[in-house]
Structures are given as structure tokens and as C-alpha cells.
């Protein structure tokens, strides 16, 4: 009999994790915690932007990368930073990965840095395999329990919507976001206006 409650608990946890994965790996921004918050204005095609005067500061996120080396958003102060939240288990993440790398390579010498946040991968090996398969060369913070994601202010995005991409301006403020998988052109349309802003 002692195994029965343990079995029920394990089954309940498995079901909860499956539900979280299904709701979290979404290609739409449905269920966001409010576009009016965090300074974002709803745009077309699932890309929202914030006017410079309305932008909120990005949080001081950081941790270890997939190789165990420390990395933080603050390491790239003065640069535009594209944060991509992803998981190896997420099909839209897989679909956008090579395009993200190509856009990273395009802007790499122009003061733009990419930083991933890998979430819900309980085994870092899966995350490393994802990066190897898709040729990802920019760093990712290993954040299996979502601690770094939850540091973002309320309304910045829906933490359950994976993938999510946020563009941080040179002053460390959130300038654009998309809670869906992105094409290269869509990602370009998020970065180019922020890059064109005066320092």
C-alpha cells in the first residue's frame, strides 16, 4: 500500500509537467499577462514594441551557460541584446533555431549580442545536443526551473509561452518582444529599428 500514494504523486507530477509543456510550447502569444504592462504596444504579426520613453529595464539575469561558465545580461552592457527563451523539447524552438543563428551572425559585428535562456531541460545534455544540431554559437543560460525567466517584470511576456524573444536596447531596456517562433525577417524587423536608434 505504501507504493500507491507515491505512484499517484508521480502520476500527478507527470501529468502536470505534460500540461505545462503543452501550454508552454506554443507558437502564439495567447495568454499574455497584459500588453499594456511593461510598456509594450501590440503590433502586427505577434511582434510588440515599446516606445523608448515607455520601456522598462530588463532584470539582472544571469547564471551558468550550458558548459557551466558564468554568463549574465550585464556582460553585454551598451550592446543591443536579443534574448531567446527556448527548450530542446519545443518544436517552434527547433523550427526557428537556424534562423536565429543566421541573424546573430549577420549582426554580430554591429554591437548586437544574442543570449539564450534554456528552460525546462532537466538534463543539460539535451540542451547541448539541440545547440550542436542547429549550429548555435551564442551562449545560453541554463535555467531548467525558470528562475531567471521569472525575474522579468509582470507583463513583459507570458512565462509559459516558449519560445519568446525579447530585444533589449543599449540602455538595458526592453524594446520589442515576440511570444512565438520567428522567421529571420521577423527577427530583423525587431532588431533593425533598435539598432538605428541613436546611442
C-alpha positions in Angstrom: 0.0 0.0 0.0 2.9 2.4 0.7 3.7 2.5 -3.1 0.2 3.6 -4.1 0.3 7.2 -2.8 3.8 7.5 -4.2 2.6 6.2 -7.6 -0.3 8.7 -7.5 2.0 11.5 -6.7 4.4 10.6 -9.5 1.4 10.3 -11.9 0.1 13.7 -10.9 3.5 15.3 -11.3 4.0 13.7 -14.7 0.5 14.9 -15.8 1.2 18.5 -14.5 4.6 18.6 -16.4 2.9 17.4 -19.6 0.2 20.0 -19.3 2.8 22.7 -18.7 4.8 21.6 -21.7 1.8 21.6 -23.9 0.7 25.0 -22.8 4.2 26.4 -22.7 5.5 25.4 -26.1 3.1 27.5 -28.1 3.5 29.3 -31.4 1.1 32.1 -30.4 1.2 34.8 -27.7 -2.1 33.8 -26.3 -2.5 34.1 -22.6 -0.1 37.0 -22.2 -0.2 38.8 -18.9 -1.2 42.1 -20.4 0.2 44.1 -23.3 -0.4 47.4 -21.5 2.1 46.4 -18.9 5.9 46.6 -19.3 5.4 49.4 -21.9 4.6 47.2 -24.8 2.0 48.1 -27.5 0.5 45.2 -29.5 1.9 45.1 -33.0 1.1 43.1 -36.1 2.2 39.6 -36.7 2.7 38.9 -33.0 5.5 41.3 -32.5 5.0 44.0 -29.9 7.2 47.1 -29.3 7.7 49.7 -26.6 8.5 53.4 -27.4 11.8 54.5 -25.9 10.0 56.7 -23.3 7.9 53.7 -22.1 10.5 51.0 -21.9 11.1 49.1 -18.7 14.5 48.0 -17.5 15.4 44.3 -18.1 16.2 42.4 -15.0 19.7 41.4 -14.0 19.5 37.8 -15.3 22.5 35.5 -15.2 23.7 32.1 -14.3 25.9 29.4 -15.9 25.9 28.6 -19.6 25.5 25.1 -20.9 29.2 24.4 -20.3 29.0 25.6 -16.6 30.7 29.0 -17.3 29.1 32.2 -15.8 27.2 34.4 -18.2 24.9 37.4 -17.5 23.0 40.0 -19.4 25.1 42.7 -17.6 28.2 41.3 -19.5 26.8 43.0 -22.6 26.1 46.5 -21.2 26.0 49.1 -24.0 25.0 46.5 -26.6 21.7 45.5 -28.1 20.9 42.1 -26.7 18.4 39.6 -28.2 17.2 37.2 -25.5 15.7 34.0 -26.8 13.9 31.7 -24.3 13.9 28.1 -25.6 13.8 24.4 -24.8 15.1 21.4 -26.7 11.6 19.8 -26.3 9.8 22.7 -28.1 9.0 22.3 -31.8 8.7 26.0 -32.6 12.1 26.5 -30.9 13.6 23.8 -33.3 12.0 25.5 -36.3 13.4 28.9 -35.6 16.9 27.9 -34.3 18.9 28.0 -37.5 17.4 31.3 -38.5 18.3 32.8 -35.1 21.9 31.8 -35.6 22.0 33.3 -39.1 20.6 36.6 -37.8 23.1 36.5 -34.9 25.9 36.1 -37.4 24.6 38.9 -39.6 24.6 41.4 -36.7 27.5 40.1 -34.7 29.9 42.9 -35.6 27.3 45.7 -35.2 27.0 45.8 -31.4 24.3 43.2 -31.2 24.6 40.1 -28.9 22.3 37.1 -28.6 21.7 35.4 -25.3 19.6 32.3 -24.9 17.8 31.1 -21.8 17.3 27.4 -21.9 14.4 26.3 -19.8 12.7 23.1 -18.6 15.5 20.9 -19.9 16.2 18.8 -16.8 19.3 17.3 -18.4 21.8 19.8 -19.9 22.8 17.1 -22.4 19.6 17.6 -24.3 20.2 21.4 -24.5 23.8 20.8 -25.7 22.6 18.4 -28.3 20.0 21.0 -29.5 22.7 23.6 -29.9 25.0 21.2 -31.7 22.3 20.0 -34.1 21.2 23.6 -35.0 24.7 25.1 -35.0 24.0 27.6 -32.2 27.2 29.5 -31.3 25.9 32.2 -28.9 25.7 31.4 -25.2 22.6 30.3 -23.3 21.9 30.5 -19.6 20.9 27.1 -18.3 17.7 27.8 -16.4 15.8 24.5 -16.0 13.4 25.7 -13.3 12.7 29.1 -14.9 14.2 31.2 -12.1 15.8 33.7 -14.5 12.6 34.0 -16.6 10.5 34.8 -13.5 12.8 37.8 -12.8 11.3 39.7 -15.8 8.6 42.2 -14.7 5.0 41.3 -14.8 3.5 41.9 -18.2 6.9 41.6 -20.0 5.7 38.3 -21.5 3.9 35.1 -20.6 6.4 32.9 -18.9 4.6 29.8 -20.2 4.9 30.9 -23.9 8.0 29.2 -25.3 9.8 30.3 -27.5 9.8 34.0 -26.6 12.3 36.6 -27.9 12.9 40.0 -26.3 15.1 42.7 -27.7 17.0 44.8 -25.1 18.2 48.2 -26.2 21.6 49.7 -25.5 20.3 51.2 -22.2 19.3 47.8 -20.9 15.5 48.3 -21.5 13.0 46.0 -23.2 12.3 47.4 -26.7 10.5 44.6 -28.5 9.1 41.1 -27.9 7.6 38.1 -29.7 5.9 35.2 -27.9 6.2 32.8 -30.9 8.7 31.2 -33.2 10.2 33.8 -35.5 11.4 33.9 -39.1 14.6 35.6 -40.0 12.7 38.6 -41.5 10.5 38.9 -38.3 13.6 38.9 -36.1 15.3 41.5 -38.4 12.2 43.7 -38.1 12.6 43.7 -34.3 16.4 44.4 -34.3 16.8 46.9 -37.1 14.7 49.8 -35.5 16.6 49.5 -32.2 19.9 49.4 -33.9 19.0 52.6 -35.8 18.4 54.4 -32.6 21.0 57.0 -31.5 23.2 55.9 -28.7 
